Amino acid sequence: MIDATDNHIFNGYASCPDKSRVHNAHLVDNQRLWMQQSEQIIREFIQALSSFENFYEAYAFLAKKRHDVAVLLQHKSDEGKTDYYGVFRNEDSHFRQNISFGDGEHFWKWQKKKIFELTRALISPQCFFEDEYKTCLKESVTVDNMQGIYYCVTIKIPQNDEFRHMHQTNTLSTIELYEFVDRPNSDLIRIEYAPVNHDVMKGYYQILNHYYQRLLNWRREDGIEKYFVNAAKLSFLLAHILPIRQGNSAVVEWMVRAIAFKNGLEIGFFNLAEDISWDFKAILTPNQQDYIDWYVKKLFVGNALVDKKDASRLFTFKRPVSE
């Protein structure tokens, strides 16, 4: 288990504290409990793996655990959103997320600069632009008496064999950018995740189960890259469709780390030098292959193949190799 003095071990794992954010006084103790709970959940998931028939059952198990931890640690209780964690989105559900460039916006401060950088790389100076990965619309707008430019980027479903049966829809998330010439601190990004449609979600879950089974069947001799390629594909789709209202990031991390550990791969800590989380990077990378390349080469640091002979070996978060 995590040593109570190992505060530095929090750095580099999902849902870890952002040092540049504004935190309350109990954050360090709260984060230590989060890491301890995460370790225990991953261990329980590993033990239960053989009981899940498919991806959805495995994901639902972890979603329930994410809800329980949110209640225990009162995540977002000040916003009245604790009950959102681990709860599946309803039919026709639309979920939007706003990110302000303004100096007063603290929550996204760690990765906000990178989020805006990647978003601006998506837009086109043309009124309409389309390629095989996205479409982009541009128009002039007035918002609260401020003159600005509005961009709307819609991400297309990857054009590969795994998505060939998805006839009900051809798009994933939509990213909107408002740029105000005279008030840059008012610039705003709005992300609308793929809306929930029962028939479409069935298709998505078939694809996710395909990746999930590949992760389960991965073996050390296949090489680390092969595991990460399929983990990247699974993560890319889950970032866009966001099955649960809050907590998707942790659920995906628990799943990817647990299956890897069960099969003899210890995944290292996240590479914070990238200044972006895996899910925002997925949303803002229209070309799935570009995302896979990034995920494989840059997302994690300190991965290691391990000996599976010791059946008593339990999952634990590794110390960063640089420490």
C-alpha positions in Angstrom: 0.0 0.0 0.0 1.0 3.6 -0.4 3.2 5.0 2.4 1.5 7.9 4.2 4.6 10.0 3.7 4.9 9.4 -0.1 3.1 12.6 -1.2 5.3 12.8 -4.3 3.8 9.5 -5.6 0.6 11.4 -6.4 2.4 13.2 -9.3 1.8 11.5 -12.6 -1.4 9.6 -12.0 -5.0 10.4 -13.1 -7.1 12.6 -10.8 -3.9 13.7 -9.0 -3.8 17.3 -7.7 -2.8 20.0 -10.1 -0.2 22.1 -8.2 -1.3 25.3 -9.9 -4.9 24.9 -9.0 -6.6 26.4 -6.0 -7.1 23.7 -3.3 -8.7 23.5 0.0 -6.7 22.6 3.2 -7.7 18.9 3.2 -6.6 18.1 -0.3 -3.4 16.2 0.5 -5.1 13.8 2.9 -8.0 13.5 0.5 -5.7 12.7 -2.4 -3.9 10.1 -0.3 -7.2 8.4 0.4 -8.0 8.6 -3.3 -4.8 6.8 -4.2 -5.4 4.1 -1.6 -8.9 3.6 -2.8 -7.7 3.4 -6.4 -5.2 0.7 -5.5 -7.9 -1.3 -3.8 -10.3 -0.9 -6.6 -7.8 -2.1 -9.2 -7.0 -5.1 -7.0 -10.7 -5.9 -6.8 -11.2 -5.5 -10.5 -8.3 -7.9 -11.2 -9.9 -10.5 -9.0 -13.2 -10.0 -10.7 -11.9 -9.9 -14.3 -12.9 -13.5 -15.1 -16.6 -12.8 -14.2 -17.1 -10.1 -16.8 -18.5 -11.3 -20.1 -17.7 -8.1 -22.0 -16.4 -4.6 -21.9 -19.7 -3.1 -20.7 -19.9 -5.3 -17.6 -16.2 -4.5 -16.7 -16.8 -0.7 -17.3 -20.0 -0.8 -15.2 -18.2 -2.5 -12.3 -15.6 0.3 -12.2 -18.2 3.0 -12.7 -20.0 1.9 -9.6 -16.7 1.9 -7.7 -16.1 5.5 -9.0 -19.4 6.6 -7.6 -18.7 5.0 -4.2 -15.3 6.8 -4.0 -16.9 10.1 -5.0 -19.4 9.8 -2.2 -16.7 8.7 0.3 -14.4 11.6 -0.6 -17.2 14.1 -1.4 -15.9 14.9 -4.8 -17.5 18.1 -6.2 -19.9 18.2 -3.2 -19.5 22.0 -3.2 -21.0 22.0 -6.7 -23.7 19.5 -6.0 -22.3 17.1 -8.5 -21.1 14.2 -6.3 -23.9 12.0 -7.5 -22.8 12.5 -11.1 -19.8 10.3 -10.7 -20.1 6.8 -12.1 -23.7 7.5 -13.3 -24.4 6.5 -16.9 -25.8 9.3 -19.2 -29.4 8.9 -20.3 -30.8 8.5 -23.8 -30.6 11.8 -25.7 -28.2 13.2 -23.0 -26.1 16.1 -24.1 -23.0 16.9 -22.0 -21.1 20.2 -22.5 -17.9 21.4 -20.9 -16.8 25.0 -20.9 -13.1 26.1 -20.6 -12.4 29.8 -20.2 -9.1 31.4 -21.1 -9.6 34.1 -18.5 -7.1 34.6 -15.7 -9.9 33.9 -13.1 -10.5 30.4 -14.4 -8.4 28.2 -12.1 -9.8 24.7 -12.5 -8.1 24.0 -15.9 -5.0 26.1 -15.2 -2.6 23.2 -15.5 -3.5 22.2 -19.0 -5.6 25.2 -20.2 -2.8 26.6 -22.3 -2.3 23.3 -24.1 -6.1 22.9 -24.6 -6.3 26.2 -26.3 -3.2 25.6 -28.3 -4.6 22.3 -29.7 -8.0 23.7 -30.3 -6.6 26.6 -32.3 -4.6 24.1 -34.4 -7.9 22.6 -35.4 -9.6 25.7 -36.9 -9.4 27.0 -40.4 -9.4 30.6 -41.7 -12.0 29.6 -44.2 -15.7 29.9 -43.6 -16.1 26.2 -44.2 -13.4 23.5 -44.2 -13.7 19.7 -44.4 -11.2 16.8 -44.5 -11.4 13.1 -43.7 -11.1 13.8 -39.9 -13.2 16.9 -39.2 -15.3 19.8 -40.5 -14.9 23.4 -39.4 -17.3 26.3 -39.6 -16.4 29.9 -39.0 -18.6 33.0 -38.6 -18.5 36.4 -36.9 -20.6 36.8 -33.7 -21.5 39.3 -31.1 -21.7 38.0 -27.5 -22.5 40.3 -24.6 -21.6 43.3 -26.8 -18.2 41.8 -27.7 -17.3 41.3 -31.3 -15.7 37.9 -32.0 -15.2 34.9 -34.2 -17.0 31.6 -33.7 -15.5 28.3 -34.9 -17.2 25.0 -34.7 -15.2 21.8 -35.3 -16.9 18.5 -35.5 -14.8 15.3 -35.2 -15.6 12.5 -37.6 -15.7 8.8 -36.7 -12.3 7.1 -37.7 -12.4 5.6 -41.2 -11.2 2.1 -40.4 -12.6 -1.4 -40.4 -13.5 -1.4 -36.8 -16.1 1.4 -37.4 -17.4 0.1 -40.7 -20.8 -1.0 -39.2 -21.5 2.4 -37.6 -24.1 3.6 -40.1 -26.3 5.5 -37.6 -23.8 8.3 -37.2 -20.6 9.6 -38.7 -19.4 12.1 -36.0 -18.1 12.1 -32.5 -17.6 15.3 -30.4 -18.0 18.9 -31.3 -15.5 21.6 -30.2 -16.6 25.3 -30.3 -14.2 28.2 -29.9 -15.1 31.8 -29.3 -12.3 34.3 -29.9 -12.8 37.9 -29.0 -10.3 40.3 -30.6 -10.4 43.0 -27.9 -11.1 40.7 -24.9 -8.8 37.6 -25.3 -9.3 36.7 -21.6 -13.0 36.1 -22.6 -12.0 33.5 -25.2 -14.0 30.3 -24.5 -13.9 26.7 -25.6 -17.1 24.6 -25.4 -16.8 20.8 -25.9 -20.0 18.8 -26.6 -19.4 15.1 -26.2 -21.1 12.6 -28.5 -24.8 12.6 -27.6 -26.3 9.4 -26.2 -28.3 7.3 -28.6 -29.2 3.8 -27.7 -28.7 2.2 -31.1 -25.4 4.1 -31.7 -24.1 3.2 -28.2 -24.7 -0.5 -28.9 -22.3 -0.1 -31.9 -19.8 1.8 -29.8 -19.8 -0.9 -27.1 -19.2 -3.6 -29.8 -16.1 -1.7 -30.9 -15.0 -1.1 -27.3 -15.4 -4.8 -26.5 -13.2 -5.6 -29.5 -10.4 -3.5 -28.0 -11.1 -4.8 -24.5 -10.7 -8.4 -25.6 -7.4 -7.5 -27.3 -6.2 -6.1 -24.0 -7.3 -9.2 -22.1 -5.5 -11.4 -24.6 -2.3 -9.4 -24.7 0.8 -11.3 -23.5 4.4 -10.1 -22.6 5.8 -11.6 -25.7 3.5 -9.3 -27.8 5.5 -6.3 -26.7 4.5 -3.2 -24.8 3.6 -1.2 -27.9 0.9 -3.6 -28.9 -0.9 -3.2 -25.6 -0.7 0.6 -25.8 -2.1 0.6 -29.3 -5.3 -1.1 -28.2 -5.4 0.9 -25.0 -5.2 4.1 -27.1 -8.0 3.0 -29.4 -10.2 2.2 -26.4 -9.3 5.5 -24.7 -9.9 7.6 -27.8 -13.4 6.4 -28.2 -14.3 6.6 -24.5 -13.0 10.1 -24.3 -15.6 11.1 -27.0 -18.6 9.1 -26.0 -18.2 9.7 -22.2 -20.5 6.9 -21.0 -20.8 8.3 -17.5 -21.4 12.0 -16.5 -18.3 12.3 -14.3 -15.3 10.0 -13.5 -14.7 8.5 -17.0 -11.0 9.4 -16.8 -10.4 7.3 -13.6 -12.5 4.4 -14.8 -10.5 4.1 -18.0 -7.2 4.4 -16.1 -8.1 1.7 -13.6 -9.1 -0.6 -16.4 -6.0 -0.1 -18.5 -3.6 -0.4 -15.6 -5.4 -3.4 -14.1 -5.5 -5.5 -17.2 -1.9 -4.6 -18.0 -0.8 -5.6 -14.5 -2.7 -8.9 -14.6 -0.9 -9.8 -17.8 2.6 -8.8 -16.7 3.0 -5.1 -17.6 3.4 -2.3 -15.1 2.4 1.0 -16.6 4.4 3.9 -15.3 3.2 7.4 -14.4 1.7 9.9 -16.8 4.2 12.2 -18.6 3.2 15.6 -17.1 5.6 17.3 -19.5 3.0 16.9 -22.2 0.8 19.4 -20.3 -2.4 17.6 -21.4 -4.5 14.7 -20.0 -5.1 11.7 -22.2 -8.8 12.4 -22.6 -8.5 16.1 -23.7 -5.7 15.0 -26.1 -8.1 12.5 -27.6 -10.9 15.0 -28.0 -8.5 17.5 -29.7 -6.8 15.0 -32.0 -9.1 14.3 -35.0 -6.7 11.8 -36.6 -7.0 8.7 -34.4 -3.6 7.4 -35.7 -1.9 10.6 -34.5 -3.5 10.0 -31.1 -2.3 6.4 -31.0 1.2 7.4 -31.9 1.2 10.0 -29.1 -0.3 7.6 -26.6 2.3 4.9 -27.4 5.3 7.2 -27.4 4.6 10.0 -25.0 1.7 9.3 -22.5 3.5 7.1 -20.0 7.0 7.1 -18.4 8.6 4.1 -16.7 6.7 1.1 -18.1 8.1 -2.3 -17.3 7.5 -6.0 -18.1 7.3 -8.0 -14.9 7.5 -11.6 -13.8 4.0 -13.1 -13.3 5.2 -16.2 -11.4 4.5 -14.6 -8.0 0.7 -15.0 -7.8 0.6 -13.2 -4.4 2.0 -10.0 -6.0 -0.6 -7.2 -5.6 -1.1 -4.1 -7.7 0.4 -0.9 -6.3 1.2 2.5 -7.7 4.9 2.6 -8.7 7.2 5.4 -7.6 8.2 7.5 -10.6 11.5 6.1 -11.9 13.1 9.6 -11.8 12.7 9.8 -8.0 
